Amino acid sequence: MLKQGLKLDIVTCRTLLHGLCWYGLVVEAMSLFNKMKSCGLVPDIQIYTILIHGLFKDGKVDEARNLFHNLLLKGLQPDVISYNIMIQGFCQEGLLEEAYKILLEMEEHNCLPNEVTYNTLIRGCLKNKMYDGGCVLIDEMVAHGFKADAFTASMLFDLLQLKEQDPALLALQKKFMP
C-alpha cells in the first residue's frame, strides 16, 4: 500500500489491525501498529483496544496488560469496551482477581460497568467455580438495572445439570428463577 504511494490513515489502519488480529496475525498487527506510529499517525483508544484483544486472543496476557496500563501515560482514557476486553481476557485466562481489579479501576475512573461487564465477570466466576462471587455479581448487576444474557443463563443451567447439589450453585439458580 505504501509502496504504491497511498498514505495510511487511522480508519484504514483500524480496519487492517482488526482483520489481522481476527485471524491471529498479531505479530503483523504489531508491525503495522509500529509503522503507523512511525508515519506520524496517533493511535486512538479503538486501535489500542483492537490490539489488546488480539494479544489476549494470542495468549500474550502480559503484553496485553502492559499495553493497557500504558494508555493513561499516552493520554488516553480507556472506555467501557477497553475495560470489558481486559475483563474478558483475564476471565478467559482464569485470572479472576485481576478481572475484579479492572472492574474497580473502571469505577475509579468514572467508567460505569455495563451489562457486558457483569455478564463477562459472572461467566468467569461460573467457569472458575467461584459461585459465591457469581451471586454477589448478580445482585450488583440487578441493582444496576441489568439482566443476565442468554449465554450466561445457559451456562448456569448447564452447570446445574452437572452439579445440582452445590449450595452456591443452587443459590445462583434462585437468583435467576425467583
N, C-alpha and C positions, 0 to 999 in steps of 0.2 A: 504494500500500500504506500509506504513512504518512498520506496524506490520509484514508484510511478508518479511522484510529485504531489500526491494527495497528503493533506495535513490531518493529523489526529485531532479530534475534538472530544470533549468529555462524554457526549452521548454515544458516539461510536465506540469509545473505549469501554464505557459501561456495558454496552451490548456484547462486545467481544469478550470482556472479562467474565461476564455471566455465562456465556457459552463455553468458554474454556473451563471454568470451574464446574459447570454442569456435567461436562464429560470427563472430569477428573484430571484435567491438564493444568494442575496448579502451578507447576514449575513454569510452564509457558505463560500462565496468567501473571505470575510474579515478574517475569521478564517484561511483559507488556506494561505492567504497573511501573516498573523502573524506567522503561523507555518513555512513558508518558510524562513522568516527572522530569526526565532529562530534556524533554521538549517544551518544558515550561507549563504544562497543564497541572493544575492544582486539584488533587483528588478530593472529592466530596464524601460525605458520610455514606452515601449509597455505594460508592466504589469500595470503601473500606468494609462495608457490611458484606458485599459480594465476596471479597477476598477472605474475610473471616469465616464465612460459611464454607467456602471452598477448602480452606485449611482444615476446618473440623471434619469435613467430609473425607479429606485425605488422611485423617488421623494425626494431623500436626497440631495437637492441642496447645503445646507451649508457644508455637508461633502464632496461633490464633489469639491466645491470651495476651501475648506481648503486643501484637498489632492493636488489639482493642484498648489496652491500657495506655498506649501512646496517643490515642485520639485526643485527649484533653491537652496534651503537650503540643499538639498540632493546631489547637484552637477549635477543634470540632467537638460538638456535644452529641453523644450517642442518642439515638431516638428509640422509640419503643421496638422497632424492628431490629435494630442492632442489639439491644438488650435481649430480646427474645431469641435471637440467633445464638448468643452466648449461653443463655439458659438451656436451650435445646442441645447445644453441643456438649455442655457439661453433663446434662442428664443422660445423654446417649453414652457418654463415657463412664457413667456411674459416679460422677463427681457431684453428688447432691449438695454437699456442703458449699462448694464453690458456686453452684447454681443459686443457692439461697443468698450467698454474699452478693451476687449480682442483683438479685431482687432488692436487697436492702440498699445497695448503691443506686439502683434505679430510683427508688423512692427518695433518697437523699438528694438526688439531682432533679427532683420535681418532675420526673417522667413517670406517669402513672401506669401501673401494670394494666393490661387488658385481658380479655377472655383467653387469648392465645397464651399469654404468660402463665395464667393459672392452670389451664389445661395441660400445658407442657410440663409444669412442675408436678402436677398431680400424676400424670403418666410416668414421670421419673420416679416418683415415690412408689407407685404400684409396681413398676418394673424392678425396683430395688428392694421390694418387700418392706418398705417403710410406711405401713398402713396408717399408723397413728399420725404421721406427718401429712399424709393424704387427707385425713379427716380434718385437721386444722386448716389446711389449704382450701378444702371445700367450704368450710364455714366462712373463711375470709372471702372466697370468690363470691359466694351467695350474698354476703354482706355488701359487696361492691356492685351487686346487681347483675352478675354474670352467671351463666349456666355451663354445665359440662357439655362438651361437644360429643358427637356420636362416637368418635374414636375412643375417647376417654370412657364413656359409658360402656362401650363394647368390651374394652379391656377389663373393666371391673367385672362385668358379667362372666367373661371367660375365666377370670381368676376364681370367681365364686363357684363355678362348676368344678374347679380343680381342688379348692381348699375351703369347702363350706364351713368347716369348724373353726377357722381362725377368728377369734373375737373382734380383732381390729378390722378385719375384712367385713365381718357382719355389720359392724358399726358404720362402715362406709356404705354398705348396701342400704341401711336405714336412712342415710342422708340423701341417697338418690331416690329412694322409693318410700316416702314417709307414710 
